[in-house]
Amino acid sequence: MRKPWYFWLYVRSPITKILLGMLAVLISFAALAAQGMFENKRMEAQTDNWHGRSVEKGAEIFSSNCYTCHGVDGKGLPGVAPALHSRYFFTQRMKDVGWAGSLHDYIALTVAAGRPSKSKSQWSQVMPTWSSKYGGPMRDDQVEQVTQFVLNWQEDALTQDWGTPAITSTTGVSGTGGVTGTTVTPMVNLDPFQPFHDGPSKAPTNTITYTVGTLGAAAVGTTAALSATLPQSAEAAAPAGPRPPQELYTAMACSGCHKIDQDQTPDNQGQPGPNQGNLHETAATRVSGEDAETYVYNSIVNPSAFVVPGYPDGIMPKDFKTKMSEEEIRSLVKWILDPNRPK
Amino acid sequence: MAVQPEVKNKTLLETALGLADDTFTRITAGISAGEFRRMLRGEAPGKPNPRLKPHTEAFLLHIKPTYYHESVTRFTHTFRLGLLSTYLFFVETITGLFLMIWYAPSPDRAYTDMTRLLSNVPFGQFMRDLHRLGAEMMIVVVVAHMVRTYLTGSYKPPRQFTWFTGVLLLVMTLFLSFSGYLLPWDQLAFWAVTIGTSMADAVPPQIVGATVNLLARGAPDISANGLLRFYLLHVFFLPLLLILFFFVHYYKVVHFGISLPAQEEEVGQDTASKVPADRRVYYLPDVLLDETMFLIGFTALMIVLTVFFFQAPLESIANPQSTPLHTVAPWYFYWLQGLLKIANKMVAGVILPGVLLGLLAGIPYLDPNPSRRGKDRRVAIISGIIAGVVMIIWSWMGTPYYAVRAAPATEIVQELIPEEGAGLVRELGYARLPNGIYDTTKEMLPEATLADYEKTNPGFVELLHEFKSLTAEFDKEDKDFNEPQSILTISQEQPHLKRIQWTITWKDAKGKDGKFTRSFFIHEDSMYWEQYGLRDFSYLSKPEKAK
């Protein structure tokens, strides 16, 4: 047979073949040794990697399910649901409820099995059961992901100040030298913890120095050391100018209890607060001598003045006057009462 | 053996050497030390050839031919692809066995078993990557083996049945690879296999299709039962079947001999089994040496690829409630996915593949041409090339670039940060995504920052550029996507966690506003990787974490 033109490429000498084989063995061992040398670091990096990914997934779940009650940044909504992004939550909460396990398990169990709520509880929303084991929508791994996400606040929560508000700049927002459109907003890194009224805190009172607040003064009772108000300075940092009413409605957590897109009917009164879809029709009939606007305004600034029959008193926060400007309250009232408000 | 009389006859040294030689001969199944030395020195065997003994003594050697025709031992005649696919099957068995130690086929455990394997088992990732690489290589090698056989016309009489068993082995290899696909229980696996089994559903008549689908999945949807079935198929049933057909195939190969290069013999003749004495190359030692060294070299290549390049993907855990955008089959089934896009499930998923398989198996009977010479086989070779090109086109049609484009805004975001897998943004990673708001309609970065980033963070500049050009591209292409404004907002969500928010607004053809927002999150520690690229070794330089 004719030799092909690439005949010279063939390795013909047995010695060369053996040498090449030995070289390949050496290369294999070198590569395996290299792998072996960074195996510990690789496993560590992989452990962190899968933890990081579960935090990412947890963030997605939190930002589509949990933020409506626990707040976008986990700092809770007054009267709706407690803060999780809070120093109290990470350091004291477990001691107060007498939880012997880890914080991880405490969070995971609460997410999975929910939390009962008494009708007169300070929290207007019941923590639902999320795990599919108890009839919720989440698989076990998703419960774990949310738990990892909540735990990831720890580092920041521990830097929170118990009492005196301190203004620090936010971590990392810009600083890259005038990136277009970036605003550096100072953040008050104050523990936003809103008291759980289920029992007295065992925390030493001198470390939790909340000023006695206006949130449910009646409920404070035995827990005098443990009542709080959102610091006034938080509003000082808010952008100047009146905020639009739609924004106020969610920012003030009205939407946590009231449904603005549903009418109040005998079959559908609304829980925990009355529905407000048809408030423009019913408001003027509630209190004699008050027209619709006056009634709604009074209900916001002084919720206990008139309580719709069938609803308990003392649930709606009484400090809205301090949290909104006069102008803002007026615009909010107008917006709520607007029959043409887009639903 | 009575040693004493021998020592009396010979000397002690001679007796000891004789015993040593005896032991050596037993270990080598019939090659004495002297013969071994002559082998190493490249000397010709004596007559009768004393090197044939192992072929009758040892099991593994008795299935090998004692000698080959010189012209078929040249590397470029067969490229040793048959040997290589057998070897890859062996590699898969060994690595698969190691993986089985850390794996339980249950939806509750499968995925966490994978992450545990990756993060807690020394060389665990190596084993998994090697197993995956071997599986993909095996498909390439088996297909290449078939292409070589086709091009040299080696399927012609008397080797029709060898070709047929080869086609069966190809199908088994594909099924083996595909059944292993489900086992990690991630989104990639779950949806690829859901699509795959749904094709069985289209088998007519309806009752048969539905039953086959139900049997494969073990329930209307893939769940614990389906996973167990695929596991058993993968580790037990298919390998056994493959081993059986391998021996049938190999027996036929040895029986007829490897077909000679066409110009070695007259047209219509087959002289492979009658090798003239002067053209014989004995298996021991020449072919054995070639094969051993070739496989050692190939193993080295696989190890280097696994350590430095190839990484088996693992997406997020299987979620039957959400189908990720652009779910794709494994690459070796892209052609099938492409077909499914242009025809209905019964035609593209069952009838066409069935016909193709029938054609493939029937090639020896469809091709009446007795000649194996290239210049006599123009029709066969050209139609083979056309078939290959068609396969590549179908495969391209199987990728998301063909016919399944989603809305422009979704597509832009998917391109940069896909729902599953890596993508440009995730590959950049936490540290190289500076917080800020980047608007495509304005100057995305101030000049000073841009100049700085071009030096320190070129990947991010490239990302912004890509974001802008994708937006412009869709603006040009899609008449329902006008005056787009695309904004990328990167903000700190938590310590070590950034929110990547995409806001895209546009006007459609009638001037109506559209808006798309979507948030993703990236953690400082998470690493996303490309399957075939250079590995990310950045963790080696990371400072130790204070615990």
Boltz contact constraints between the chains, C-beta under 6 A:
constraints:
  - contact:
      token1: [A, 1]
      token2: [B, 71]
      max_distance: 6.0
  - contact:
      token1: [A, 1]
      token2: [B, 264]
      max_distance: 6.0
  - contact:
      token1: [A, 14]
      token2: [B, 42]
      max_distance: 6.0
  - contact:
      token1: [A, 14]
      token2: [B, 289]
      max_distance: 6.0
  - contact:
      token1: [A, 17]
      token2: [B, 289]
      max_distance: 6.0
  - contact:
      token1: [A, 17]
      token2: [B, 293]
      max_distance: 6.0
  - contact:
      token1: [A, 21]
      token2: [B, 293]
      max_distance: 6.0
  - contact:
      token1: [A, 21]
      token2: [B, 296]
      max_distance: 6.0
  - contact:
      token1: [A, 24]
      token2: [B, 296]
      max_distance: 6.0
  - contact:
      token1: [A, 24]
      token2: [B, 297]
      max_distance: 6.0
  - contact:
      token1: [A, 24]
      token2: [B, 300]
      max_distance: 6.0
  - contact:
      token1: [A, 27]
      token2: [B, 300]
      max_distance: 6.0
  - contact:
      token1: [A, 28]
      token2: [B, 300]
      max_distance: 6.0
  - contact:
      token1: [A, 28]
      token2: [B, 303]
      max_distance: 6.0
  - contact:
      token1: [A, 31]
      token2: [B, 303]
      max_distance: 6.0
  - contact:
      token1: [A, 31]
      token2: [B, 304]
      max_distance: 6.0
  - contact:
      token1: [A, 31]
      token2: [B, 307]
      max_distance: 6.0
  - contact:
      token1: [A, 35]
      token2: [B, 126]
      max_distance: 6.0
  - contact:
      token1: [A, 35]
      token2: [B, 307]
      max_distance: 6.0
  - contact:
      token1: [A, 38]
      token2: [B, 540]
      max_distance: 6.0
  - contact:
      token1: [A, 39]
      token2: [B, 122]
      max_distance: 6.0
  - contact:
      token1: [A, 41]
      token2: [B, 539]
      max_distance: 6.0
  - contact:
      token1: [A, 41]
      token2: [B, 540]
      max_distance: 6.0
  - contact:
      token1: [A, 43]
      token2: [B, 119]
      max_distance: 6.0
  - contact:
      token1: [A, 45]
      token2: [B, 539]
      max_distance: 6.0
  - contact:
      token1: [A, 46]
      token2: [B, 118]
      max_distance: 6.0
  - contact:
      token1: [A, 46]
      token2: [B, 119]
      max_distance: 6.0
  - contact:
      token1: [A, 47]
      token2: [B, 119]
      max_distance: 6.0
  - contact:
      token1: [A, 48]
      token2: [B, 525]
      max_distance: 6.0
  - contact:
      token1: [A, 49]
      token2: [B, 525]
      max_distance: 6.0
  - contact:
      token1: [A, 49]
      token2: [B, 526]
      max_distance: 6.0
  - contact:
      token1: [A, 49]
      token2: [B, 527]
      max_distance: 6.0
  - contact:
      token1: [A, 50]
      token2: [B, 115]
      max_distance: 6.0
  - contact:
      token1: [A, 50]
      token2: [B, 119]
      max_distance: 6.0
  - contact:
      token1: [A, 52]
      token2: [B, 523]
      max_distance: 6.0
  - contact:
      token1: [A, 52]
      token2: [B, 525]
      max_distance: 6.0
  - contact:
      token1: [A, 52]
      token2: [B, 526]
      max_distance: 6.0
  - contact:
      token1: [A, 53]
      token2: [B, 526]
      max_distance: 6.0
  - contact:
      token1: [A, 55]
      token2: [B, 497]
      max_distance: 6.0
  - contact:
      token1: [A, 55]
      token2: [B, 523]
      max_distance: 6.0
  - contact:
      token1: [A, 56]
      token2: [B, 521]
      max_distance: 6.0
  - contact:
      token1: [A, 56]
      token2: [B, 523]
      max_distance: 6.0
  - contact:
      token1: [A, 59]
      token2: [B, 521]
      max_distance: 6.0
  - contact:
      token1: [A, 141]
      token2: [B, 317]
      max_distance: 6.0
  - contact:
      token1: [A, 152]
      token2: [B, 494]
      max_distance: 6.0
  - contact:
      token1: [A, 153]
      token2: [B, 494]
      max_distance: 6.0
  - contact:
      token1: [A, 155]
      token2: [B, 495]
      max_distance: 6.0
  - contact:
      token1: [A, 156]
      token2: [B, 495]
      max_distance: 6.0
  - contact:
      token1: [A, 171]
      token2: [B, 492]
      max_distance: 6.0
  - contact:
      token1: [A, 172]
      token2: [B, 435]
      max_distance: 6.0
  - contact:
      token1: [A, 172]
      token2: [B, 492]
      max_distance: 6.0
  - contact:
      token1: [A, 173]
      token2: [B, 435]
      max_distance: 6.0
  - contact:
      token1: [A, 174]
      token2: [B, 435]
      max_distance: 6.0
  - contact:
      token1: [A, 174]
      token2: [B, 436]
      max_distance: 6.0
  - contact:
      token1: [A, 176]
      token2: [B, 434]
      max_distance: 6.0
  - contact:
      token1: [A, 176]
      token2: [B, 449]
      max_distance: 6.0
  - contact:
      token1: [A, 177]
      token2: [B, 449]
      max_distance: 6.0
  - contact:
      token1: [A, 178]
      token2: [B, 446]
      max_distance: 6.0
  - contact:
      token1: [A, 179]
      token2: [B, 436]
      max_distance: 6.0
  - contact:
      token1: [A, 180]
      token2: [B, 442]
      max_distance: 6.0
  - contact:
      token1: [A, 181]
      token2: [B, 437]
      max_distance: 6.0
  - contact:
      token1: [A, 182]
      token2: [B, 436]
      max_distance: 6.0
  - contact:
      token1: [A, 182]
      token2: [B, 437]
      max_distance: 6.0
